[in-house]
Amino acid sequence: MAAAQERLTYFVIEMDGRAIGNAGMYRGDEVGFILHPDFWRQGIVKEAMTAIIPYLFEVTDVAALTADIDPRNEGSAGILRSLGFHETGRAKNTYCINGEWSDSLYFALPRPASTG
């Protein structure tokens, strides 16, 4: 299997020729996504990640995909849960943006069992 750095693992989400976000694996085994607010709650990120996740397991050798979100971001937590991720832990004051400390909520999605 190839390391994540050797294969394309982070993608631009486009709609009508316009970049509206991105999604994929961006560091180690951690996945993430961001979408312009005009396109929230339309199923776009779930659709993108539904295609990206199997690809990531195919082109990398990670045992699981992980995610780290702000626990106040209920939308992202809901997307991750709907994709099969489960909560693995929480931590206080893990990052600071514009002087405001945020906590972390951690998720994981284990590599599916081989069917071959």
Backbone as a chain_set.jsonl record, in Angstrom:
{"seq": "MAAAQERLTYFVIEMDGRAIGNAGMYRGDEVGFILHPDFWRQGIVKEAMTAIIPYLFEVTDVAALTADIDPRNEGSAGILRSLGFHETGRAKNTYCINGEWSDSLYFALPRPASTG", "coords": {"N": [[0.835, -1.187, 0.0], [0.377, 2.28, -0.583], [1.792, 5.158, 0.962], [-0.036, 7.87, 2.45], [0.945, 10.332, 1.527], [1.885, 9.818, -1.006], [-0.186, 9.505, -2.762], [-3.083, 11.129, -4.144], [-5.059, 12.557, -1.756], [-6.706, 14.52, -0.799], [-9.355, 16.582, -1.692], [-10.954, 18.937, -3.9], [-14.18, 20.263, -3.637], [-16.542, 20.839, -6.005], [-19.1, 22.833, -7.532], [-21.07, 23.508, -10.216], [-18.804, 24.447, -11.594], [-17.541, 25.977, -9.682], [-15.43, 26.238, -6.883], [-16.421, 25.02, -3.828], [-15.71, 23.933, -1.463], [-13.656, 21.567, 0.384], [-12.39, 18.217, 0.926], [-11.207, 15.262, 2.58], [-8.269, 13.295, 3.341], [-5.95, 14.843, 5.302], [-3.789, 14.933, 7.039], [-1.622, 12.633, 8.334], [-3.587, 10.074, 9.496], [-5.865, 11.496, 9.596], [-8.991, 12.817, 8.696], [-10.815, 15.459, 7.097], [-13.12, 18.15, 6.433], [-14.47, 20.96, 4.731], [-16.866, 23.384, 3.983], [-18.432, 25.877, 2.026], [-20.627, 28.111, 3.68], [-23.05, 28.679, 2.304], [-23.775, 26.29, 1.222], [-24.28, 24.434, 3.172], [-25.917, 21.729, 4.914], [-27.046, 20.271, 2.802], [-26.333, 17.778, 2.105], [-23.997, 17.508, 0.699], [-21.32, 17.235, 1.675], [-21.5, 14.735, 2.927], [-22.065, 13.122, 0.7], [-19.7, 13.511, -0.784], [-17.739, 12.5, 1.02], [-18.616, 9.881, 1.229], [-17.793, 8.813, -1.153], [-15.061, 9.326, -1.028], [-13.976, 8.022, 1.284], [-13.856, 5.077, 0.878], [-11.956, 5.095, -1.167], [-9.724, 6.224, 0.153], [-9.089, 4.17, 1.967], [-8.353, 2.298, 0.103], [-6.029, 3.363, -1.135], [-4.232, 3.888, 0.872], [-2.49, 2.708, 3.833], [-3.59, 2.935, 6.328], [-4.869, 2.045, 9.542], [-7.195, 3.004, 10.544], [-9.437, 5.721, 9.927], [-9.366, 8.983, 11.218], [-10.849, 11.749, 13.014], [-11.01, 15.118, 14.203], [-12.928, 17.31, 15.849], [-14.58, 20.401, 16.753], [-16.591, 20.181, 19.544], [-18.916, 21.685, 19.586], [-19.74, 21.806, 17.009], [-22.216, 20.567, 15.691], [-23.176, 19.772, 13.203], [-20.944, 18.715, 11.776], [-20.31, 16.601, 13.504], [-22.615, 15.051, 13.212], [-22.446, 14.345, 10.493], [-20.105, 12.774, 10.508], [-20.88, 10.667, 12.222], [-22.974, 9.602, 10.689], [-21.535, 8.526, 8.64], [-20.408, 6.349, 9.774], [-18.395, 6.705, 11.645], [-17.181, 6.601, 15.01], [-17.295, 7.998, 18.297], [-14.27, 8.581, 20.023], [-13.045, 9.925, 22.078], [-12.498, 12.868, 24.168], [-11.167, 16.173, 24.634], [-10.004, 18.994, 26.483], [-9.615, 22.461, 25.689], [-7.903, 22.425, 23.265], [-7.14, 23.782, 20.959], [-6.579, 27.137, 19.762], [-8.306, 29.778, 18.361], [-8.362, 32.93, 17.084], [-8.059, 33.956, 19.702], [-9.878, 32.481, 21.196], [-10.35, 29.598, 23.02], [-10.892, 26.222, 22.104], [-12.451, 23.035, 22.508], [-11.832, 19.524, 21.815], [-13.377, 16.905, 20.014], [-13.043, 13.613, 19.373], [-13.022, 11.242, 16.707], [-13.276, 8.002, 15.094], [-12.928, 5.747, 12.346], [-12.711, 2.504, 11.725], [-10.667, 0.539, 9.493], [-12.373, -1.276, 7.022], [-13.15, -4.792, 7.246], [-11.417, -7.128, 5.272], [-12.805, -8.389, 2.299], [-11.924, -10.146, 0.52]], "CA": [[0.0, 0.0, 0.0], [1.112, 3.541, -0.652], [1.581, 6.114, 2.041], [-0.98, 8.917, 2.058], [1.624, 11.407, 0.836], [2.202, 9.4, -2.362], [-1.419, 9.495, -3.546], [-3.99, 12.238, -3.907], [-5.958, 12.181, -0.667], [-7.516, 15.674, -0.403], [-10.045, 16.934, -2.923], [-11.788, 20.131, -3.986], [-15.584, 20.016, -3.939], [-16.987, 21.856, -6.953], [-20.477, 22.833, -7.992], [-21.223, 24.418, -11.35], [-17.511, 25.037, -11.924], [-17.074, 26.82, -8.575], [-14.956, 25.529, -5.696], [-17.267, 25.361, -2.682], [-15.156, 23.315, -0.271], [-12.712, 20.473, 0.161], [-12.577, 17.088, 1.837], [-10.299, 14.147, 2.409], [-7.251, 13.049, 4.366], [-5.003, 15.943, 5.176], [-2.624, 14.788, 7.916], [-1.588, 11.297, 8.926], [-4.811, 9.327, 9.203], [-6.971, 12.389, 9.935], [-9.792, 13.369, 7.615], [-11.497, 16.703, 7.397], [-13.896, 18.73, 5.343], [-14.942, 22.321, 4.935], [-17.801, 23.717, 2.923], [-18.952, 27.242, 2.109], [-21.917, 28.076, 4.397], [-24.203, 28.693, 1.395], [-24.056, 24.922, 0.775], [-24.47, 23.566, 4.331], [-27.158, 20.974, 5.125], [-27.593, 19.8, 1.529], [-25.826, 16.432, 1.882], [-22.845, 17.553, -0.201], [-20.14, 16.658, 2.325], [-21.721, 13.293, 3.098], [-21.906, 12.502, -0.614], [-18.274, 13.517, -1.122], [-17.001, 11.586, 1.892], [-19.037, 8.516, 0.915], [-16.928, 8.39, -2.259], [-13.647, 9.478, -0.662], [-13.551, 7.073, 2.321], [-13.361, 3.806, 0.327], [-10.735, 5.392, -1.919], [-8.626, 6.402, 1.107], [-8.692, 2.851, 2.456], [-7.72, 1.594, -1.009], [-4.712, 3.89, -1.518], [-3.372, 4.049, 2.047], [-2.445, 1.531, 4.698], [-4.008, 3.312, 7.678], [-5.751, 1.091, 10.218], [-8.47, 3.696, 10.76], [-9.485, 7.151, 9.644], [-9.724, 9.714, 12.426], [-11.293, 13.132, 12.857], [-10.954, 15.95, 15.407], [-13.826, 18.435, 15.611], [-15.076, 21.186, 17.874], [-17.835, 19.522, 19.952], [-20.07, 22.551, 19.316], [-20.081, 21.682, 15.6], [-23.135, 19.431, 15.618], [-23.29, 19.342, 11.814], [-19.822, 17.826, 11.459], [-20.468, 15.378, 14.3], [-23.673, 14.272, 12.586], [-21.928, 13.764, 9.25], [-19.177, 11.696, 10.845], [-21.652, 9.527, 12.738], [-23.732, 8.996, 9.589], [-20.563, 7.814, 7.814], [-19.943, 5.186, 10.514], [-17.384, 7.052, 12.642], [-17.64, 6.565, 16.395], [-16.534, 8.873, 19.189], [-13.204, 7.884, 20.739], [-12.569, 10.685, 23.223], [-12.665, 14.325, 24.224], [-10.084, 16.881, 25.316], [-10.3, 20.404, 26.74], [-8.696, 23.524, 25.27], [-6.892, 21.829, 22.396], [-6.65, 24.746, 19.98], [-7.007, 28.518, 19.976], [-8.544, 30.535, 17.139], [-8.738, 34.319, 17.4], [-8.091, 34.151, 21.142], [-10.878, 31.644, 21.848], [-9.967, 28.192, 23.124], [-11.919, 25.238, 21.769], [-12.2, 21.656, 22.89], [-11.821, 18.565, 20.709], [-14.149, 15.678, 20.058], [-12.316, 12.735, 18.469], [-13.777, 10.166, 16.075], [-12.503, 7.046, 14.299], [-13.606, 4.784, 11.491], [-11.744, 1.444, 11.442], [-10.593, -0.037, 8.15], [-13.303, -2.407, 6.894], [-12.561, -6.116, 7.112], [-11.212, -7.541, 3.884], [-13.801, -9.339, 1.808], [-11.301, -10.98, -0.501]], "C": [[0.88, 1.251, 0.0], [0.815, 4.39, 0.571], [0.67, 7.224, 1.535], [-0.315, 10.015, 1.245], [1.906, 11.072, -0.623], [0.99, 9.419, -3.282], [-2.24, 10.733, -3.212], [-5.003, 11.82, -2.845], [-6.836, 13.334, -0.187], [-8.069, 16.313, -1.665], [-10.834, 18.238, -2.787], [-13.209, 19.681, -4.313], [-16.049, 21.171, -4.821], [-18.467, 21.702, -7.245], [-20.592, 23.897, -9.069], [-19.929, 25.169, -11.651], [-16.914, 25.924, -10.848], [-16.613, 25.951, -7.415], [-15.782, 25.99, -4.499], [-16.761, 24.738, -1.384], [-14.086, 22.318, -0.619], [-12.911, 19.416, 1.229], [-11.538, 16.027, 1.546], [-9.361, 13.991, 3.58], [-6.188, 14.13, 4.228], [-3.783, 15.822, 6.076], [-2.673, 13.42, 8.563], [-2.802, 10.501, 8.518], [-6.059, 10.178, 9.42], [-7.669, 12.929, 8.695], [-10.445, 14.665, 8.076], [-12.272, 17.172, 6.193], [-14.301, 20.134, 5.749], [-15.788, 22.673, 3.729], [-18.29, 25.145, 3.125], [-20.341, 27.19, 2.76], [-23.154, 28.101, 3.498], [-24.644, 27.28, 1.005], [-24.225, 23.933, 1.935], [-25.837, 22.89, 4.28], [-27.849, 20.558, 3.827], [-27.089, 18.395, 1.198], [-24.573, 16.366, 1.022], [-21.618, 16.902, 0.425], [-20.322, 15.163, 2.519], [-21.536, 12.567, 1.778], [-20.429, 12.419, -0.998], [-17.513, 12.494, -0.289], [-17.387, 10.13, 1.656], [-18.201, 7.953, -0.241], [-15.459, 8.375, -1.848], [-13.175, 8.394, 0.306], [-13.094, 5.733, 1.745], [-12.064, 3.991, -0.459], [-9.545, 5.519, -0.965], [-8.158, 5.063, 1.662], [-7.993, 2.049, 1.358], [-6.282, 2.058, -1.246], [-3.768, 4.132, -0.343], [-3.372, 2.76, 2.858], [-2.867, 1.854, 6.129], [-4.978, 2.276, 8.247], [-7.138, 1.674, 10.438], [-8.323, 5.126, 10.27], [-9.932, 7.836, 10.921], [-10.191, 11.115, 12.069], [-11.265, 13.812, 14.214], [-11.818, 17.169, 15.122], [-14.104, 19.187, 16.904], [-16.412, 20.569, 18.279], [-19.088, 20.374, 19.734], [-20.546, 22.435, 17.867], [-20.932, 20.43, 15.399], [-23.285, 18.902, 14.198], [-22.187, 18.371, 11.439], [-19.919, 16.524, 12.236], [-21.522, 14.474, 13.673], [-23.218, 13.61, 11.298], [-21.024, 12.581, 9.568], [-19.922, 10.465, 11.345], [-22.408, 8.826, 11.61], [-22.83, 8.209, 8.648], [-19.981, 6.59, 8.528], [-18.84, 5.46, 11.513], [-18.0, 6.945, 14.029], [-16.722, 7.45, 17.249], [-15.509, 8.051, 19.959], [-12.67, 8.66, 21.934], [-12.838, 12.17, 23.085], [-11.461, 14.916, 24.943], [-10.46, 18.361, 25.422], [-9.199, 21.302, 26.187], [-7.553, 23.022, 24.386], [-6.379, 22.762, 21.31], [-7.295, 26.107, 20.206], [-7.135, 29.213, 18.623], [-9.065, 31.902, 17.536], [-8.928, 34.539, 18.898], [-9.117, 33.318, 21.891], [-10.437, 30.186, 21.825], [-11.156, 27.299, 22.823], [-11.48, 23.862, 22.25], [-12.126, 20.789, 21.636], [-12.707, 17.382, 21.04], [-13.526, 14.797, 18.983], [-13.202, 11.597, 17.983], [-12.822, 9.236, 15.35], [-13.443, 6.174, 13.491], [-12.595, 3.71, 11.136], [-11.811, 1.0, 9.973], [-11.572, -1.204, 8.09], [-12.544, -3.729, 6.772], [-12.463, -6.472, 5.634], [-12.265, -8.56, 3.486], [-13.21, -10.302, 0.795], [-10.609, -12.112, 0.12]], "O": [[1.992, 1.248, 0.53], [-0.277, 4.338, 1.136], [0.61, 7.486, 0.334], [-0.948, 10.581, 0.354], [2.147, 11.985, -1.413], [1.157, 9.351, -4.499], [-2.106, 11.31, -2.132], [-5.722, 10.836, -3.022], [-7.632, 13.155, 0.735], [-7.321, 16.559, -2.611], [-11.311, 18.587, -1.708], [-13.411, 18.819, -5.167], [-15.961, 22.335, -4.432], [-19.016, 20.601, -7.211], [-20.245, 25.056, -8.846], [-19.945, 26.369, -11.926], [-15.885, 26.561, -11.074], [-17.321, 25.031, -7.006], [-15.844, 27.18, -4.19], [-17.324, 24.988, -0.319], [-13.655, 22.225, -1.768], [-13.504, 19.661, 2.279], [-11.049, 15.901, 0.424], [-9.621, 14.489, 4.675], [-5.601, 14.305, 3.16], [-2.816, 16.56, 5.882], [-3.634, 13.078, 9.252], [-3.03, 10.274, 7.33], [-7.176, 9.66, 9.429], [-7.03, 13.431, 7.77], [-10.603, 14.923, 9.269], [-12.108, 16.664, 5.084], [-14.452, 20.451, 6.928], [-15.468, 22.307, 2.598], [-18.533, 25.574, 4.253], [-21.145, 26.32, 2.426], [-24.205, 27.593, 3.89], [-25.758, 27.09, 0.515], [-24.304, 22.726, 1.708], [-26.782, 23.406, 3.685], [-29.076, 20.498, 3.757], [-27.387, 17.873, 0.123], [-24.133, 15.277, 0.655], [-20.945, 16.1, -0.223], [-19.385, 14.396, 2.296], [-20.914, 11.506, 1.738], [-19.963, 11.386, -1.479], [-16.731, 11.71, -0.826], [-16.567, 9.235, 1.862], [-17.935, 6.752, -0.291], [-14.701, 7.505, -2.277], [-12.061, 7.892, 0.153], [-12.007, 5.28, 2.102], [-11.18, 3.136, -0.417], [-8.473, 4.983, -1.243], [-6.956, 4.842, 1.812], [-7.137, 1.214, 1.649], [-5.408, 1.238, -1.529], [-2.624, 4.539, -0.544], [-4.153, 1.844, 2.599], [-2.528, 1.112, 7.051], [-5.797, 1.708, 7.525], [-8.129, 0.946, 10.512], [-7.219, 5.667, 10.209], [-10.791, 7.317, 11.633], [-9.957, 11.602, 10.963], [-11.469, 13.173, 15.246], [-11.485, 17.976, 14.254], [-13.888, 18.672, 18.001], [-17.296, 20.441, 17.432], [-20.199, 19.844, 19.7], [-21.631, 22.91, 17.531], [-20.435, 19.379, 14.993], [-23.501, 17.706, 14.007], [-22.452, 17.323, 10.851], [-19.641, 15.456, 11.691], [-21.338, 13.258, 13.611], [-23.556, 12.457, 11.033], [-21.157, 11.512, 8.972], [-19.622, 9.344, 10.932], [-22.475, 7.597, 11.576], [-23.3, 7.323, 7.935], [-19.158, 5.873, 7.959], [-18.38, 4.531, 12.177], [-19.198, 7.172, 14.203], [-15.539, 7.618, 16.954], [-15.815, 6.979, 20.48], [-11.911, 8.108, 22.731], [-13.322, 12.659, 22.064], [-10.818, 14.251, 25.756], [-11.148, 18.902, 24.556], [-8.018, 20.956, 26.211], [-6.38, 23.179, 24.725], [-5.284, 22.551, 20.79], [-8.39, 26.219, 20.757], [-6.189, 29.234, 17.835], [-10.074, 32.023, 18.231], [-9.857, 35.233, 19.313], [-9.22, 33.435, 23.112], [-10.184, 29.612, 20.765], [-12.282, 27.58, 23.233], [-10.289, 23.578, 22.377], [-12.336, 21.276, 20.526], [-12.776, 16.923, 22.18], [-13.483, 15.181, 17.814], [-14.018, 11.058, 18.731], [-11.698, 9.618, 15.024], [-14.577, 5.901, 13.883], [-11.7, 3.959, 10.328], [-12.852, 1.076, 9.319], [-11.604, -2.033, 9.0], [-11.427, -3.767, 6.255], [-13.35, -6.138, 4.848], [-12.576, -9.478, 4.244], [-13.908, -11.17, 0.272], [-10.018, -12.934, -0.58]]}, "num_chains": 1, "name": "protein.A"}
